[in-house]
């Protein structure tokens, strides 16, 4: 499996994904900083405390990586079906299920790790900014930090599986546009933040969506041995 993942990395490269993740992280940090530095925006949005601001950061990062994962899925899987290059890959003496599982595992791991890193970098950057500017009253306490770290880890894990849901829609017609569009819809549904509360605040929701993503991932490779070489 690791060898197959290394082959995918060689084929598509990791730098474009890392570069895009870095750019997205910087943009979200700039957005959050601008919102908190603006008194009118701070009054109209739930940015009056560290927990609420961290919730906004987590929500924005989550939405970014749901769409970002769909872009990666489109390139690694949907695009190869669409361009018929997957048919060529299926002629190799490699188990098809392992090949597809390696692709999905790459998306899962990248989304999970990048999500955590982005949240931590933005959260740390905001804490430093707030220490210098004092836009949010009070100190950043360890209990608040500990809760933020736990929420980031759990939400990143759920998001990595949740991000596989658009694969179902994209695989139906091998459509890149459908994959990305469905990811935007999923992100819009799970990333609505009202007074620091989202659907992720209901613990059953991210668990159910993560399980749904896992089921979709399984379904996408279950009958892959029976897929024709030409679609």
Secondary structure as UniProt FT lines:
FT   HELIX           2..12
FT   HELIX           15..37
FT   HELIX           39..44
FT   TURN            45..46
FT   HELIX           50..73
FT   HELIX           74..78
FT   HELIX           79..82
FT   TURN            83..84
FT   HELIX           85..89
FT   TURN            90..91
FT   HELIX           96..133
FT   HELIX           142..162
FT   TURN            163..164
FT   HELIX           165..173
FT   HELIX           176..190
FT   TURN            195..196
FT   HELIX           199..201
FT   HELIX           203..222
FT   HELIX           224..226
//
